[in-house]
């Protein structure tokens, strides 16, 4: 537990919700880098395995569920790479704000694509839907629309914030993961994502 007499580094920003000492904040950043690297490696293995199987045994890998997992791995790779890039990028710049939107978008689309795998299994194996190829187009279109629509209201709320705090001394990672969530721009979206 910290109090107001603790020393705060310029990379940190004390809020009523997130109260970190400097060494705790550095530990969070190190854990974030380690988990992001692990995520990139795992997603890269999925991508390579899918591509290998796709080119070797195209008929067996021609499955909607495998393609959804493949696209999910691509989105997760982008998300984890952005997490690594923004960890020490400083300032509340356009690049930082854009990265925050992309990170949220990739988290939502990853979760939606994995949900599509389950929905597809129910439709094909339980309800015996015969038009499997048509379903795929609805899946992708629905996933893109859902992922885009969930971003509209937080972006509007962020743009309408007429009293922005000066945040140029803080890391982009802090602004995306702690400051934005403290101010609830993305809080309703957090519940839909699998990884924070």
Beta strands, then each sheet from edge to edge (+ up, - down):
end
